[in-house]
Structures are given as structure tokens and as C-alpha cells.
Amino acid sequence: MSSEGFWDNSEKSTKMVKELKDLKATVEPWDLAHKKYEELSELVPLVKDNDQDLVLDLTQNTQELIGIIDKLEFQVLLGGKFDKNSTILSINSGAGGTESCDWAGMLLRMYTRFAERHNYSVKTIDLLPGEEAGIKNVTILIEGAYAFGYLKAERGVHRLVRISPFDANSRRHTSFASVDVIPEIEEELDIKIDEKDLRIDVYRSKGAGGQSVNTTDSAVRITHLPTGIVAQCQNERSQFQNKQTAFKILKARLYESEQVKKLAEVKQQDSDKKRIEWGSQIRSYVLHPYNLVKDHRTEFETGDSQKILDGGLDEFIEAYLKFSANKA
């Protein structure tokens, strides 16, 4: 990076900076743990029974080291090929009209808050608002080390039970929304796409965006006809950029589909892509008559529903990754 002319090639330099950031995210926690261990090893022989301040300091630093080691052990679970990558996350409202659209909006807020907690950046790629409230569907890019590794645990149907704010009689309603998660793949994929297999539609953007939104047909939707897989983007500055982003998402989705076939995981894929309705959910969020969030795959649950809806998903994600590792 310090070599002459390195920054002249913006594409190459950006890729290298990202690679450096990812490598640091892997190496630095191990370096920190080793440094703390050496410091504690030097302090232990100096401890005397009557030196309470040193004992307290040693205890606190030991707990910090244990916390770092716990996180490192957790990272071992993130060993998939693309687990270190950023992720493309899509939310689609299910059966339930306005209720489900509002629930999809709540999930978008939850994942945005989760990203903020992990210092990830969030970029909206495509968004279709609900007619009265919330969103019908949204696709976002969450950028940061291990974003896909963490959020792949969220793929599936999410169910909400609450007193409806849209019901004048204050009745309890059940809403559904589905979440799909794929890795952002920067490297060139070995996927051949024939142009005659693509249908490319352009249309006017419907959500918030740049100055040209709602004035030109800049939004792009690409459909891969043999598989029916669709990718779309409306929030870039131009039709060309929207097309590039949509094509990138399409390739990632086609790659994921091919890997599922190669690994004979059709059954698992079917369970992840169930219809967005009763009985197919991976997690339930109950806000009435009691507070409970429960993952139906791992049986992990908590009564602090507000913490979860504010993005505090780490315990659920850790439980799922451990469950998946044990099952494997």
C-alpha cells in the first residue's frame, strides 16, 4: 500500500484496503489476547495477599481476557467460505397486509441496529414501501467483516404476535415476514450466464433516493429465466449503476443456488424458503399477552423482546451457529 502509484488504481486499492481490514479483524484479536496473557503472567508472581488493589486489577484483566477468548472461540464457528464477507439481506412481508408490512419495517430497523452495534455500514439497494405503513420488501447491503457469517443465521420466516396498532378494537394479530441472506462476493465467480436467459426491465424508482428518483426510469430488475431468480436495484445514481449492482446480486444468488445443489442440501434449502405463513417460522416474537422471543431451531429464548428488536441478536446467532456446528 505504501508503494508508488498504489492509489492511482482506485478499484485495486479499494479491494486491497478491504482485504487488509478483513485480515486485521482476524489477526488483531489474537494479538490482543496473547499480549494480555503475557501481561497477566508477569503480574501473577508479584501478587501478595495484602495487595488488594493488585488482586482486583488482576481479576478484572483476567475477566477481560476470558471475554476475548470466548469471542475468538466463537469466531472459529465462522469458518465458511464466505463467512468473512459482507452480506446482502432481503426482507419480504408475508400474509397479513399492513400488519406484515409494518413487521417487515420493524425487522429492517432490528437489522440496522444490529449492524450499528457491530460497526457495520448499511446501504439500501432496493425498497418498496407498504401502502399504509412499513415496507413490502427491501434489500440492503451490510458491509463489514463476518457480516454474512453472523447474519446467515437469520434466513427464514419470522413471526410476530402483538396487539395491532392498526386495529381500532385492539385485537391481537399474527404477522409474518421472510428474511433471505446471501454473501456479497467480490471475487470473480465461475458462473456462465447467457444473455438470452436474462430479462432486463427498467422502471421508475418508488422509494427514497437521489435527485433523479421518480423522474427517470433508472431502476433495474433482472430475471434469470431458467431459474426464476430475480435481482433488482433502484437506489444507485444511474440506470447503469443499478444494472451493475443488480447483476452482481443475481450472480451471488445463482452461485448460492448452485452450491446448494452441489452439496445436496435441497431439503435444507426448502425448509429455509418455506411459505411465509403459520407453521414455517424459524423464530417467534411474542409481545402480547407476554414477552418472549424464541428460536424454534435451537429452542433458545429470552423474555427481553425489546433488546432483540433493538438489534441485540448476538445470543440467538451464537446459539444457532453452535447448533449448526453440532449438527454437522
N, C-alpha and C positions, 0 to 999 in steps of 0.2 A: 504493500500500500504506500510505502514511502518512496518507491521508485519513480523516476522522472516520467511524466506523461500518464501516470496511472489514472488520474482523474479526467483525462481527455475523453475516455470512453465511458460515458455515463452508465450504459447498460452493464458493462463488465464490472465497473467499480461498485455499483449498487448491489450486484449479486455477491461480490466479494465481501462487502461490508455486512450483508445479511449472514453470509457463511461464518464470518468472524464472530458475529453476535451469537449465533447458534452454538458455536464451539465454546465460547466463553460461558454460556449458560450451562454447558455440560461440565467444563473443567473447574470453573471458579468455586462452586460449592465444595468440591473435593479438596481443593487447595485450602479453603477456609476451615474445613473440618480437620485437616491434618495440622494446620497451624495452631488451632485451638487445642488439639490433643497434645502437641508438643509443649505449649504454654502451661497446660494443666499438669503435665508430667514433671515439669520443672518446679511447679509450686508445691506439689504434694509433700516432698521431703522437708519443706520449710514450715509446714503446719505444726503448731503447738497447741496443746489442749486449751490454754488460756487465751489464745489469739482468736477470739470470736469473729472479729471483722474479716480475717483472712479465711476462716472456715465458711463464713457466709458468702464471701466473694467466690470461693472455690465451688460452693454448692450451686450458685447461680450460673457460673460459667459451665459447670457440668451439665446442668439442665439445658442450656443453650446448645451445647454440643450434641446432646441426645436428640434435641429437636432437629438439628441439621442432619444427623444420621438418619432419622426417621424419614425426612424428605428425600434423602438420597436413596434409601431403600425403596421408597415409593416410585422414584424415577426409574428404577430397574424394571418396573411393570410397563413402562412406556418404551418398549423395545421394538415396536412395529416399524416397518419400512418407512412409513411417512408420519410416525408419531411426533417427530420434532417439527413438523411443518405447521404453517398457518392453516386455517380451515375456512371452508365455505359452508355456512349454516343457513338452512331454509326452514321457514315456519309456515304451515298452511292451516287455516281454520277448518274445522270439520263440521259435523252435523250440529245445528243449533243457531244458525243465523247470527244476529247481532251479538248474542252471548258468546259464541265461539270466536267471532272477530275480536271482541274485547279480550278474551282469554289469550288469543294469539298476540295481541298487543302487550299483555302482561308478561308473556314469555319472552318477547323481544326485549322488554325492559330488564327482565331477570338475567338474560344472557349478556346484555350490555353492561349491567352492574358486575357480573362475574368477570367480564373482560377487564373492566376498570380495576377490580381488586388484584388482577394479575398483571397489571400494566400492559395490557394488550390494546391495540388500536382497533376501532370498529369502523368499517366503511359500508354504507348501504349500496348494494348493487342494483336491486330491483324491489319495488314496493307498490302494492295495490291496496289502498285504504278500504276499510269497510264502508258501507253505505251510511250507517248511523254512528258507528264508533269502532275503534280498534282497526285491525288490518285483516284483509282476506288472505294475503300471503306476502312474504318478504324474504329476500335473500341478502345476507350480509357476509362480508369478508372480515374475519377476526385474525389479525396479524400478530404473531408473537411465537416464541419458542414453545413447543409442545401444545399449542392450541388445539390441534387435531387430536393428539394423544389424550388430552383431557376430555374434550367435548364429544368424542365418538361414543361416550357412554350415554349421551342424550338422545341418540337416534331411536325414534319410536313414537308412540302415541301418548300424549299427556292429558290427564283427565282432571277437571276442576269441579268441585261441588261447593256451592255457596248460595247465599240469599242474593237474588238478582237485583242489581241497582236499576235495571230497566223494567222491572215488574212492579206495577202500581200496587199489587196485592202482596208484595214482599214474599213471594214464594221461593222455595229452594229450586235451583236449576243445576243441571249437569252439562258441562261443556267439554268439547274435545278439540285438540289441535295436534298435528303431527310435526315432528322435527326430523329433518334429514341433515346429515353431516358428511362432507367429503373433504379430503385434504386438498389444499392448494398445492399444485405440483409445478414447480418452476422448471425442472429439467425436462428435456425433450422426451415425450412418451413414444413408445414404439407402437403407435396406433395409426393405421391407414384408414383415412376417411375419404370416400369417393364423393365428389361434389354433387353427383346426380342423386346421392342418397340424402341430400340435405334440402330442406325447405326453409328459406330465409324470409321472414316477414318483418317489415318495418311499420311502426305505428307511433302515434303521439304519446309522449310520456304523460303519466297520470299522477305522479307523486311530486314531492318537493325535489328541487334540483337546481341546476344552473340557470342562467338567464334565458337560455333557449328552450327550456322545458315548457311544454304546452303551446309552443309556437311553431315547431317543426316536427316532422316525422323522424325523430332521431333514435327512438327506442328500437331494439332489435330482438327478435325471437328466432332461435334456430332449432329446428326439429330434425332429429335423425330418424328418417322414415323407417328403416328396417327394425329399429328397436322401440321407437316411440319416445325416446328420451329427449327432453326439451331443456334448453338453457336460454335465459333471456337477461338483458341488461338495459337499464334506461337512465342511469344516473351519471354516466360519463359525459364529457363535454361535447362529443360529436358522435354521429352515427358510426363512423369508422372505429372510434374507441369502444363504443358499445358493442360493436360486432366482434372486436378482438377479445373483449372480456367474456362475452357470451360463448365464443368458440373455445376459449380456454376452459370455461366451466364444463362445456359439453365434452371435451376431451377427458377431463378428470372424471366425469360421470361414466363415460364409456369405459375408461380404464378400470374403474371400480367394478363395473358390471362384469368385465372380462375376468378380473381376479376372482370374483365370487364363483364364476363358472369353473375356473381352473382349480380352485380349492374345494370344489364340490360342497359349497355352503348354500345351496339353493334353499334348503329348508330353513336355515337361519335367516337368510335374506327375506324369505316370505314372512317370517314371524316379525321382522323389523318393519315390513312395509304393509302391515295389516290395514284393513279399512279403519277409517277414523271414527270409531263408534264404540259402544259399550262392549266390554269383554276383551278388547285388544290392547289396552293401555299398558305401558311399562311402569308408569308412576301415577299415583293419585294425590291430589292436593285438596284436602277437605278443610273448608273454612267455616262450615256450619253442619251440624249442631256442635261440633268440637273442632279443634285444630289438630290436624295430622297430615304429614306428608310421608307417603310410603312408596318405596320402590318394590314392585311386585316380582322382580327378578332376584333380588338379593335379600328381600324381607327387611332391609334397613329402613328405619323410620325415625321421625322426630316430631315433637309437638310444637316446635318453633317454626311455624309456617312462614312468618314474616321474614325471618332470617333467610330462608330459602328463596323466597320471592325477591329479596334484595340481593341475590346473587351468591349467597353462601352455600354453594353446591359441593364444596370440596369433599365432605364426608361421604356424600352419595357417590361421587365419582370414584373415590378411593375404594369404597365397598364394591362397586361394580368391577373395577379393574382387578381386585383381588379375587372376586368371584369368577371372572373370566379366566384368570391365570390358573386357578384351582381346577376349573372345568376342563381346561386344555391339558 
